[in-house]
Amino acid sequence: MIDLDEIDRGILKALVEDATCNAGTLGRQFGLSQPATWRRVRRLQQVGVISGRRLELDKVKLGFGVTVFLGIKLATKGRISLDDFERAVMAIPEVQTVEHVLGMYDYRLRVTARDIPDFERVLRRRIMTLPGVGNVEANVLLSEERRPGPL
Amino acid sequence: MGFSFLIIVVNEVFMLDDLDRRILRHMQATPEKSIPDLADAIRVTTSRLTRRLEKLKESGVMRGQCAKVGWHNLGYAVEVSLRVTLDKTQSRAFDDFIAAAREIPEVLEIQTFLGQVDVRLSIIAKDMEHYQEIYRAKVLTMPHIADIEALMLVARIKSDESLPL
C-alpha cells in the first residue's frame, strides 16, 4: 500500500475537482516546480491512486432527464447464469453502471433514460428480457452528491 | 410512505450535431486523450475541435473532467451501499439526515430517491472491522432513520457512466 504525504493529498484533491489542471498551475499551489509536480501526478497514476478520469456532462441538457437505480435478483443462480446475465446487461447502452453486490439483490444497475416512457421501454424490452432476471426493484434518482471522501 | 410525487420539469435540450456527438462519444470513452490525439481520432483539425469544445463548455453541456480516486489502492477494500428509509413524519428528516451524512468522511455518495428507498449512501472502509466501527459510531447515530439495508459491493462489472449519445 502507498503512503501519501500532505502535498500528494492536496494534488489529488485538486485533480478530483479538475483533472485538466496542468502541472504548472498545480505546482504553484504547493510551492513545487512543474517537473516535480508532474512526477508526483505520474506516481499517483502509476500506483492506481488516480484510476482514471470522468467526463462531467450535463445529462439533463443532453436530454437524459431520468436516472433509475435497479436492484435485480436473479431467478436462477450458478456460474453460467451470472456470466450470461453480465454479458447481456453490459450490452445495453442505457445501463451506465453494473455492480455485483451481496445482500438482498444480486446486481445493482444505474439506468439512464430520456423520460419515464423511455425508461419503461428500456425496462420492458431490455431489462425484463435479460437471461435469469427475477425480482426487480426500481428507485428513481432525485438528487445526487459526490463527496471528496477520506483524503 | 408519507408522500410521493413526481415533478416533470421541461428543460431546454441542447441539440447535438454529428460532430458534437462524435466528440462526446470519444471523450466519454477516453477522457485523458490530448486534443491533438482526439482531433486525429475523429478526423477534424485541432482548431475546429477546440472551437467545438469551447461551444460545448459555454453551453454548459460539458462541465469539466475530474480524476477518479482508486480507493482500493489507498487501502479501502470494503465498499457498502446503505439503503436508508427515513421517518417521514419528521418534516426535517431529509435535511437533517443529509447534513449528518456530509459529516462522515467515509461517505462517497449521497443520493435521494423516489421509491422504496429514500436515501442511499456509498461508504468505504479499510476492512470489515473498520466498517463495523463506522457503522456503529457514525451511521447508526444519524437522525430520523426508520430502516437500513446494506448491500456489499463484490465487483464493479461496468462503471464508466457513459450516456448513450
Interface residues (C-beta under 8 A of the other chain):
Chain A: M1 I2 L4 L12 L15 V16 E17 D18 A19 T20 V47 G48 V49 I50 S51 G52 R53 R54 L55 E56 L57 D58 K59 V60 K61 L62 G63 F64 G65 F69 G71 E86 V89 M90 P93 E94 V95 Q96 T97 V98 E99 H100 V101 L102 G103 M104 Y105 Y107 R108 R110 T112 D115 I116 E137 A138 N139 V140 L141 L142 S143 E144 E145 R146 R147 G149 P150 L151
Chain B: L6 I8 V9 N11 E12 V13 F14 L16 L24 M27 Q28 P31 E32 S59 G60 V61 M62 R63 G64 Q65 C66 A67 K68 V69 G70 W71 H72 N73 L74 G75 Y76 S81 I98 R102 P105 E106 V107 L108 E109 I110 Q111 T112 F113 L114 G115 Q116 V117 R120 I124 E149 A150 L151 M152 L153 V154 A155 R156 I157 K158 S159 D160 E161 S162 L163 P164 L165
